[in-house]
């Protein structure tokens, strides 16, 4: 056994490999440097592979990479043996290392062959990028759909609540409004009776005269008429608000129908009247209406009301923000401080479309903000003051009505929204909008 080991590790009376090169220094050093560099490269590659495999737990085919590492280490060792055998002819040891390298190579090849179809089935970087793009697009569509569902559910719930409140208020207001007429009539009859009493009894008893002076009957006659007129005016005002609420919610108009969009805009302005009025040191927001002679258009009224409400509410918010900025900077000549305005202009285009332009004279928007105004969840309002869904939903509603909506704005020059809607919608768009509800 010891003899076999000695023969395996010994020179075996072979001549060193350097004799083949006739010990020419240039040739010897050429082989030494080449084999050394190859061995160094071979040993560095497995280190990189092992590090890579440890860092990537999700990497497939780890085993084959480790086999490649073992194969490369074996190849590097054979090159080191080439340098060793230049002076030490241990060719049995060198041949054994080559045999080990051959075994590892054959085993690696046998393992690699069945893996090749699986490796070919792996997606390429271009395919992965395309898939990632598709997933990103699908995620955005899903987010938009979710936003639509949330906003639509909110609007639907709000519409039901508004309709219920309007219904509950409407009954007692109708009772009050209907009885004011009879109350005035009865009061007039009492006044006539009182006048006849004065004519027939110009000198009533002292107790009656004292009470007439105490209650100031002349003032009561005059003031009670004013009170009844004020009550009638207030009841009419409440009835108008209830009608506007019912038209805005339009739960009874869920299907497509012909409507007058001026009526919808006027109802929304009436609902927003409290915000349009002057508050404290802020002036009243003036609304200028230039309505054209528009025909009724086919649409879903509740959806269009939602669009107009979003735009008008944003316009009021922008004007209020401009007023605050102007107050803080003490710019007394700032136009919006003196005359905040919302301008609503409508007209017919080419007999086939109607156009609605809503303009405010607020601070306006930068180009960067204007480009994102219809993006879902984008808002310039403080946290909890806006969801960033209003204009995105409005854009989708107008688009699915086969219309167009455009925003034009620049800093300190106000903002304008231009809406174009077809007078008659195609049947395909009607089906899309029916599903959008």
Secondary structure, 3 states (H helix, E strand, C coil): CHHHHHHHHCCCCCCCHHHHHCCCHHHHHHHHHHHHHHHHHHHHHHHHHHHHHHHCCCCCCHHHHHHHHHHHHHHHHHHHHHHHCCCCCCHHHHHHHHHHHHHHHHHHHHHHHHHHHHHHHCCCHHHHHHHHHHHHHHHHHHHHHHHHHHHHHHHHHHHHHHHHHHHHHHHHHHHHHHHHHHHHHHHHHHHHHHHHHHHHCCCCCHHHHHHHHHHCHHHHHHHHHHHHHHHHHHHHHHHHHHHHHHHHHCCCCCCCEEECHHHHHHHHHHHCHHHHCCECCECCCEEEEECCCCCCEEECHHHHHHHHHHHHHHHHHHHHHHHHHHHHHCCCCCHHHHCCEEEEEEEEECCCEEEEEEEECCCCCCHHHHHCCCCCCCCCCCCCCCCCCHHHHHHHHHHHCCCEEEEEECCCCCEEEEEEEECCCCHHHHHHHHHHC
